[in-house]
Amino acid sequence: MNEGIVCKVWNISATKKKGSKSQLSDSINYIFDDEKTEAKLSAESIEQFNKKQLGRECRYIENDIKTVDGAYIGVQNLVSSDVHGAVKEMMDVKKFYGKMDGRTALHGIISLPVEESDKDRAPDLMALCSDVMKKIFPNHQAVFAVHTNTDNLHIHFIVNTVGLDGKKIHMPNNFISDVLQPCINEYAEKYGFTPNAEWNKAKTHKVSDYVSLKMILREAIDLAIESSESFEDFQENMVHMGYKINCGKYISLANSDMDKAIRTYQLGGNYTKEAIIERIMSRKLAFEQFYGKDTLRATMARSEIQDVFVPVIGTMKKYRDMRPDEREYVLQQLKEGKNPWRMRSNIKWQMKEISDELNMTVRANEYIKAYSNDGKVETALRTILDEKKKLAEEKKMLREYMKKYKPIIDIFHKMQNIERQAYLYEHEGRDEYRSEYEEYRSLTRRLKNGYEKKNSDVAQFLDAYKEQYQFLNSQIGELSKEYRELKKYAELKGINFIRGNDLWTFVDYESLQHDARLGNFDTEIRYLVSKHDPNVTIRIMKNPTTDLEGKLKQNVNVSLLSRYGEILEECELSQGVDSLKKFVSKLENEYGLKDCESFKNDILAREYSAKCRRESSVSDDRNNKRNNVDARRNNLHSRPTYSFTQAINLLSVGEKKGMYVITNSDNPAYMGTVFSDRNGIRLKVSDLSGNYQEEFQIPSFKERNIDGFNLLMNISQKYGFSDEIYAFDSIEDARNYTSSKNIKNIK
């Protein structure tokens, strides 16, 4: 039976043996293989193909489908239709956006059934592939070619993972089934091919159906456990309920309504084989009591620390309530152009500020006594953070402990929801609630017979749990307030402290999330600078924001800034906690950001960065004086090389200081002098003799876009700048190098 059109997709990734460029070249070479694309277009086929292209509602002005020596080969968003040119264009885009890691490209194949694989259908298959590429990957470069060397006519396609807009292809787990396959089926019908029936069938199984199935299976297992004295009883009960059960290392269940069996561990931690056996053995035991670890609680109750000074400023009296002397004083103030009400308000504000600072100092000293054994603010802050982590771990343990009683608690909650209706039927004769009454009695029997519990037992147990959970929450909240107040005190007093070597500690995610749950949202901005690399700065911005539903939530933005304040990379909490953690870890590892100094504004951070660079520069000068100037020239082979797009951005990423000069590492023909500031990059091109040629204004690293990419490609082609470029600190060094290269070439 004809199964219809089929498709497979796999990733092309760089390896230790082969880089991205080699992998791309091998893959494109494969799909352009002359033996596989041996069929040539006849005049009739070319005419038919052109009609297909021109008759698509004029959606595309350009015609990216081309022929190479008459073979079926097509490109999208590419100029070249040969292997070398296509690879270079794709790699240029990757280098321009600085996205060389991860997946290099997607390689896919769309295949026709044998019955529809006549070679005359090749133009239709080309048009289908072109439509699919345009719809799913409109901003990405792609090459595709029909292979006619098998019984099944098929087409290979390769798509660059980095688009012309700099965005990488995002492929969630359901991308193939929910996006690619429906699109191919749509165009299969359009061009007269048989759609894949299995893909349509797969679409009918929605996630919601799977979720419902899991809920049904959980309830069936719960019922079977409630009437089982042994694991063998459980298996028999499941069979009586219409399930086919297979028990080995795992338990698998299936019935007549299910396409395939499901392993019970997929239903949650309470439904593994071990958990089911444990639930059967302990189902009639009394509730266990949860006892947390013996952790230090928040010993300082802020409300118990008495304020040492509370200003009392009386309000201004009304005119009729004033004494004669008070009236005379007020009138005199008004005649002199003074406002006695504002003066009184200013005095009240100033006194309040003084009292707040004084009381905060008293509380801070109490915190230091309670949480440190050496009298240091840093020690007290770290102790508070450690205690918060212990309490958070205890909360996690308490939640895990409650999960094993979830089936019992679910029954209790169901009873609560219908308790009022059941009462009205039993005591008020409200017949419309008979079904709720019957369900309530059934749930009561399940509690008694299955678990030997009463409604009141579960209620008492849940109350104890809520009290413990609320206690832990309040303790963590109290510690958070104490931490913030002590940190504020340290900042006002100019006390510098390091919260740890890892950048994630500065984000302080756990405290922010806890406070957000309590409705406390923080706004803060921090700049972190490390002596290990003072050319970059980490900016951490915390601010409340709203989600799509309009609910308030806490957001954190972590940015890597160049020495000029340009954003080189950034990530937000809205992209996910794991993504933010990986981003912070990446910055820490790539730039060696250890023992950071923290600053409240960018001016202080820049001053500190400049100081570190000056100290580093002095150290470098001393080292340079010890070395022979000629040694630097003799070791030229160890100088790093850059692609053209990387070379003009060295100022932004801190690899070069001030102005520098670039030229090809081999066969130099021109030199480029690079200047960079906040407004962008200036590139001044001259020949090897120093004669001025042309000057260009190029977008800075943070403003990368397709126009900037096209400009760089034009400059590269016009002046022959290659993908292996040297960068020199001065024009003299560049000329010395180019002179030596030219002398060698003449010889």
Secondary structure by P-SEA (a helix, b strand, c coil): ccccccbbbbbbbbcccccaaaaaaaaaaaaaccccccccccaaaaaaaaaaaaacccccccccccccccccccccccccccaaaaaaaaaaaaaaacccccccbbbbbbbbccccccccaaaaaaaaaaaaaaaccccccbbbbbbccccccbbbbbbcccccccccccccccccccccaaaaaaaaaaacccccaaaaaaaaccaaaaaaaaaaaaaaaaaaaaacccaaaaaaaaaaaccccccccbbbbbcccccbbbbcccccccccaaaaaaaaacccccbbbbbcccccccccccccccccbbbbbbcccccccccaaaaaaaaaaaaacccaaaaaaaaaaaaaaaaaaaaaaaaaaaaaaaccccccaaaaaaaaaaaaaaaaaaaaaaaaaaccaaaaaaaaaaaaaaaaaaaaaaccccccaaaaaaaaaaaaaaaaccccccaaaaaaaaaaaaaaaaaaaaaaaaaaaaaaaaaaaaaaabbbbbcccccccccaaaaaaaaaaacbbbbbbbbbbbcccccbbbbbbbbbbccccbbbbbbbbbbbbcccccccccccccccaaaaaaaaaaaaaaccccbbbbbccaaaaaaaaaaaaaaaaaaaaaaaaaccccccccccccbbbbcaaaaaaccccccccccbbbbbcccccbbbbbbbcccbbbbbbbcccccccbbbbbbccccccaaaaaaaaaaaaaaccccbbbbbccaaaaaaaaaaaaaaaac
